[in-house]
């Protein structure tokens, strides 16, 4: 199962992005950025931002809503992910998971870090986003815990 899963994910490329997938992805990304920017005003986001300021690196990524400082990609993805999910308005699917809030902050932080070495196209970013969504969806399908969520409520 693991080998098949890895082969499918590794085999994904920009040719798999249909026009419909691209349009839906853009809408998901725009929604996630909007919810994330709104989330930067929450108390929990302020706390993780303050906590994360102790970390630094030669490579840095943007903290949404802050022009005054940047963080190492790992912490930028963490802070931005908290911002997206802090008000629980981010997208969801059933069984319960929030795909974009987990994937987009990581993809953006890593793409910013990679820009220091090579240029990343918009199509590259869309592909990375969709691979992340695909990984999450497939892991969700493997999870017996996720399948049981509706029965618990």
FENNOR-V456560 format. One record per backbone hydrogen bond with DSSP energy under -0.5 kcal/mol. NH is the residue of the N-H (numbers start at 1). CO is the residue of the C=O. If there is no record, write none. Layout:
nh: <NH NH>
co: <CO CO>
This chain:
nh: <5 6 7 8 9 10 11 12 12 16 17 18 22 23 24 25 26 27 28 29 30 31 32 33 34 35 36 37 38 39 40 40 41 42 46 47 48 49 50 51 52 53 53 54 55 61 63 63 64 66 71 75 76 77 78 79 80 81 82 83 84 85 86 88 93 97 99 102 102 103 104 105 107 108 109 110 111 112 113 114 115 116 116 117 118 125 126 127 128 129 130 131 132 133 134 135 136 137 138 139 140 141 142 143 143 144 147 148 149 152 152 153 153>
co: <1 2 3 4 5 6 7 8 9 13 14 16 18 19 20 21 22 23 24 25 26 27 28 29 30 31 32 33 34 35 36 37 38 39 42 43 44 45 46 47 48 49 50 51 52 71 66 69 62 63 61 72 72 73 74 75 76 77 78 79 80 81 82 85 97 93 97 98 99 99 100 100 103 104 105 106 107 108 109 110 111 112 113 114 114 121 122 123 124 125 126 127 128 129 130 131 132 133 134 135 136 137 138 139 140 142 143 144 146 148 149 149 150>
